[in-house]
Amino acid sequence: MPRWLRPGASGRSSPTTVPRARRTSARRPSRLSADGTYAAVIALSPEQRVPVEYFVTARDTDGVETVRFASAGAPYPVLIEVPQYTLEREALMEVYGQRRSRVSAFAEYVDYGSQTLNGTRYKDNYYRLEADYLYRLFTQVGGLRIDSIRIGVGHLRAHTPPFNLFAREGEVLPELRPGLDYGFSEVDIGFNPYFGLAVRLSLGGNATGFSAGIGGRVRLGRPNGARVELEGEYTGGLGGSAGIRLAWDTVRRFPMSAAAQVTNVPSGPTGVRLLYRVDYLFTDAFALGLQAGYQARASRGGGPTLGLVTSYGW
């Protein structure tokens, strides 16, 4: 916290310091020090960002006040030194309206269309539900800026054809019902205002046992603005995905994104998904979004995606 110390005159006069910061001013009487000089200290709050200006006057025993250093018309400025990471943190908190916490919920239905195997028609779709809590830190840890941490739970259920299984003549194989109930945690690290990395770990279970997963996301661009994100995730028993997402905020209150994914979730051959999402910010704290898209596996037909997301911050 910056402070200044200015000796005044000793003897018959008692100096007074008049600091000025923005539009406020106050007199600070000087006190006699052990070395026979007068001194005054101006305490500054941690939120002080503008320079502090001051000048020194002295009043003698006859009540006559004279200027001893600088003046009211030309005060002496003292610059406030603030670390760069503190300025970045305050700028990011301003972007989010000083809201550190956020809860959100996400639901999507994904349809790959129907597949015909051995003369039998099978459904190929799944739905996913997720809810999470996010807390924004923007805190330096070991030279890295931890932007946020996120924890959540999820539920996925699917109907898929019996891929990679072969039936004898006249035999009809049952459809597969992969699924997973899971929890996850994620930490988002900001290396600079335009580059970040998120790491996600998950652990879940289903009728066949426990399953673990790992995922990551690389961000190029502002965390709450125009950016490109490279995403990847793999979960045992469900499969993996990799994709690229472009997000932009050129339309006020309507942030949007478009994504392309290559994935075999859930437990099937590799497919391609094309997604578009648009949110509407009802207020700075509450948002509601809609996701739509199309996907197909191995060029054998496809189907639509429909998703809904909502979030609230405080």
C-alpha positions in Angstrom: 0.0 0.0 0.0 1.7 3.2 -1.1 2.3 5.9 1.6 4.2 9.1 1.6 6.1 10.9 4.4 6.9 14.6 4.2 8.7 16.4 7.0 7.4 19.9 7.8 9.0 22.8 9.6 9.9 22.8 13.2 9.7 25.6 15.7 6.8 28.0 15.9 4.8 26.6 13.0 2.7 23.4 12.8 2.4 22.0 9.2 -0.7 20.6 7.8 -0.9 18.2 4.8 -3.8 18.5 2.4 -4.2 15.3 0.2 -6.5 15.2 -2.8 -7.7 12.0 -4.5 -10.3 12.4 -7.3 -12.9 14.8 -5.9 -12.3 14.3 -2.2 -9.8 16.2 0.0 -9.0 16.2 3.7 -6.5 17.9 6.0 -4.0 15.7 7.8 -2.3 17.5 10.8 1.4 16.7 11.2 2.8 15.3 14.4 6.1 16.1 16.0 8.5 13.2 15.5 11.3 12.1 17.8 13.9 13.7 15.5 12.3 17.1 15.9 10.5 17.2 12.6 6.8 17.1 11.7 5.4 14.3 9.6 1.9 13.1 8.3 0.8 9.8 6.9 -2.0 9.3 4.4 -3.4 5.8 4.5 -4.8 4.6 1.2 -7.3 1.8 0.7 -6.4 -1.3 -1.4 -9.0 -0.1 -4.0 -7.1 3.2 -4.6 -6.2 3.5 -8.3 -6.0 7.2 -9.2 -3.0 9.2 -8.2 -3.0 11.0 -4.9 -2.1 14.7 -5.0 -1.0 16.7 -1.9 0.6 19.9 -0.8 1.9 21.1 2.6 1.0 24.3 4.5 2.1 25.5 7.9 0.2 27.8 10.4 2.3 29.8 12.9 1.3 30.9 16.4 -0.4 34.0 15.0 -2.7 31.9 12.8 -1.0 32.8 9.5 -0.9 29.9 7.1 1.7 29.6 4.4 2.4 27.1 1.7 5.6 25.0 2.3 5.5 22.5 -0.4 3.5 22.5 -3.8 0.2 24.3 -3.7 -3.5 23.9 -4.1 -3.2 25.0 -7.7 -0.3 22.7 -8.4 -0.3 19.8 -6.0 2.3 17.1 -6.0 1.1 13.8 -7.5 1.9 10.4 -6.1 1.3 7.5 -8.5 -0.4 4.3 -7.3 1.5 1.2 -8.3 -0.8 -1.8 -8.9 0.5 -5.2 -10.0 -0.6 -6.2 -13.6 -2.3 -9.3 -12.4 -4.5 -7.3 -10.0 -5.6 -5.0 -12.9 -6.4 -8.0 -15.0 -8.4 -9.6 -12.2 -10.4 -6.4 -11.6 -11.1 -6.1 -15.4 -12.4 -9.7 -15.6 -14.5 -9.3 -12.5 -16.0 -6.1 -14.0 -16.8 -8.1 -17.2 -18.8 -10.6 -15.0 -20.5 -7.8 -13.0 -18.6 -8.8 -9.8 -20.5 -12.1 -9.8 -18.2 -14.9 -8.6 -20.7 -17.7 -8.4 -22.8 -19.3 -11.2 -25.2 -22.3 -11.3 -26.2 -23.8 -14.6 -28.2 -26.7 -16.1 -27.9 -28.3 -19.5 -30.1 -30.8 -21.3 -29.7 -32.2 -24.8 -31.3 -34.9 -27.0 -29.1 -36.4 -29.7 -30.5 -38.5 -32.5 -28.3 -40.3 -35.0 -31.3 -41.6 -36.9 -32.1 -45.3 -37.2 -29.7 -48.0 -38.4 -30.6 -51.3 -40.1 -28.5 -54.3 -39.1 -29.2 -57.8 -40.3 -32.6 -56.7 -41.5 -33.6 -55.2 -38.2 -34.1 -51.5 -37.6 -32.6 -50.0 -34.4 -32.8 -46.6 -32.8 -29.5 -44.7 -32.3 -30.0 -41.8 -29.8 -29.3 -40.6 -26.3 -30.0 -37.8 -23.9 -27.8 -36.1 -21.4 -28.6 -33.9 -18.3 -26.0 -31.9 -16.4 -26.0 -29.4 -13.6 -23.0 -27.6 -12.2 -21.7 -24.9 -9.9 -18.9 -22.5 -10.9 -16.8 -20.2 -8.7 -14.6 -17.5 -10.2 -11.2 -17.0 -8.5 -8.9 -15.1 -10.8 -6.1 -15.8 -8.3 -2.4 -16.3 -8.8 -1.1 -19.7 -7.7 2.5 -20.6 -8.4 2.7 -18.0 -11.2 -0.5 -19.2 -12.9 -3.9 -17.5 -12.8 -6.7 -19.9 -11.7 -9.7 -18.4 -13.3 -12.4 -20.7 -12.0 -13.3 -24.1 -10.6 -16.4 -26.0 -11.5 -18.1 -29.1 -10.1 -21.2 -30.9 -11.4 -23.2 -34.0 -11.9 -24.5 -35.7 -15.0 -26.9 -38.4 -16.3 -26.7 -40.0 -19.7 -28.9 -42.7 -21.2 -28.8 -44.1 -24.7 -30.4 -46.6 -27.2 -27.8 -47.9 -29.7 -27.7 -50.7 -32.3 -25.7 -53.8 -31.5 -22.6 -52.5 -33.3 -19.7 -55.0 -33.8 -22.0 -57.9 -32.9 -23.0 -60.5 -35.4 -26.2 -62.6 -35.3 -26.8 -66.0 -36.7 -29.3 -66.4 -39.5 -32.7 -65.5 -38.2 -31.4 -64.2 -34.9 -32.3 -60.7 -33.8 -29.8 -59.0 -31.5 -31.2 -56.8 -28.7 -30.3 -53.1 -28.8 -27.7 -51.8 -26.4 -28.5 -49.4 -23.5 -25.3 -47.7 -22.5 -25.5 -45.0 -19.9 -23.6 -43.4 -17.0 -24.3 -41.4 -13.9 -21.3 -39.3 -13.1 -19.8 -36.4 -11.3 -17.0 -34.1 -12.6 -14.7 -31.3 -11.5 -13.0 -28.7 -13.7 -10.3 -26.1 -13.2 -9.8 -23.2 -15.7 -6.3 -21.7 -15.9 -5.6 -18.4 -17.6 -2.0 -17.9 -18.9 -2.8 -14.4 -20.3 -6.0 -12.5 -21.3 -6.1 -14.3 -24.6 -5.0 -17.9 -23.8 -6.3 -20.4 -21.3 -6.5 -24.1 -20.5 -9.3 -26.1 -18.7 -8.8 -29.6 -17.4 -11.8 -31.8 -16.4 -11.9 -35.1 -14.5 -15.0 -37.2 -14.1 -16.0 -40.4 -12.3 -19.2 -42.3 -12.7 -20.9 -45.6 -12.6 -23.5 -47.8 -14.3 -24.7 -51.4 -14.2 -21.4 -52.8 -15.4 -19.1 -50.9 -12.9 -17.2 -47.7 -12.4 -15.9 -45.5 -15.1 -13.4 -42.5 -15.2 -12.9 -39.8 -17.7 -10.6 -36.9 -18.6 -11.1 -33.9 -20.8 -9.5 -30.6 -21.7 -10.2 -27.3 -23.5 -7.7 -24.8 -25.0 -9.0 -21.2 -25.3 -7.7 -18.7 -27.8 -9.4 -15.3 -27.2 -11.2 -13.5 -24.4 -12.8 -15.8 -21.8 -16.2 -14.0 -22.1 -16.1 -12.8 -25.7 -14.9 -13.7 -29.2 -12.8 -16.9 -28.9 -11.8 -20.2 -30.4 -11.9 -23.4 -28.2 -10.3 -26.7 -29.0 -12.1 -29.4 -26.9 -11.4 -33.1 -26.2 -12.8 -35.7 -23.8 -12.7 -39.4 -23.2 -14.8 -41.5 -20.8 -14.4 -45.2 -20.3 -17.4 -47.2 -21.4 -18.9 -44.2 -23.4 -16.1 -43.2 -25.8 -14.5 -39.9 -26.7 -14.9 -36.7 -28.7 -12.8 -33.9 -30.1 -14.0 -30.7 -31.6 -13.5 -27.0 -32.3 -15.9 -24.2 -31.2 -16.1 -20.6 -32.3 -17.9 -18.2 -30.0 -18.7 -14.5 -30.6 -20.6 -11.7 -28.9 -21.2 -9.2 -31.6 -25.0 -9.0 -31.0 -25.8 -7.4 -27.7 -27.4 -9.8 -25.2 -27.2 -12.7 -27.8 -23.8 -14.5 -27.4 -23.5 -17.3 -29.9 -21.3 -20.2 -30.8 -20.8 -22.8 -33.5 -19.0 -26.2 -33.1 -17.9 -29.2 -35.1 -17.3 -32.5 -33.3 -15.9 -35.9 -34.2 -17.2 -38.5 -31.6 -18.1 -42.1 -31.0 -20.3 -41.3 -27.9 -22.1 -43.4 -26.9 -20.2 -46.6 -27.6 -20.6 -46.6 -31.4 -18.8 -46.0 -34.6 -17.3 -42.5 -35.2 -19.7 -39.8 -36.2 -19.7 -36.1 -36.9 -21.8 -33.4 -35.1 -22.5 -29.9 -36.2 -23.9 -27.6 -33.5 -25.1 -24.1 -33.2 -26.0 -22.3 -29.9 -27.5 -19.0 -29.1 -28.1 -17.6 -25.6 -30.3 -14.7 -24.5 -29.3 -12.6 -21.5 -32.5 -11.6 -19.8 -30.4 -9.8 -17.2 -26.7 -9.6 -16.5 -27.2 -12.5 -14.1 -29.8 -14.8 -15.8 -29.4 -16.4 -19.2 -31.3 -19.0 -21.3 -29.9 -20.7 -24.3 -30.9 -23.0 -27.1 -28.7 -25.5 -29.0 -29.5 -27.1 -32.3 -27.6 -29.3 -34.7 -27.3 -32.4 -36.8 -25.1 -35.5 -36.6 -24.5 -38.8 -38.4 -22.4 -41.9 -38.0 -20.3 -43.3 -40.9 -22.5 -41.5 -43.5 -25.5 -43.8 -42.9 -28.1 -41.2 -42.2 -28.4 -38.9 -39.3 -30.7 -37.0 -37.1 -31.2 -33.7 -35.1 -29.9 -32.4 -31.9 -31.9 -30.2 -29.5 -30.5 -28.7 -26.3 -31.5 -26.3 -23.6 -29.2 -24.5 -21.2 -29.9 -22.0 -18.4 -27.6 -20.2 -15.9 -27.8 -17.8 -13.0 -24.9 -15.8 -11.4 -24.5 -13.8 -8.2 
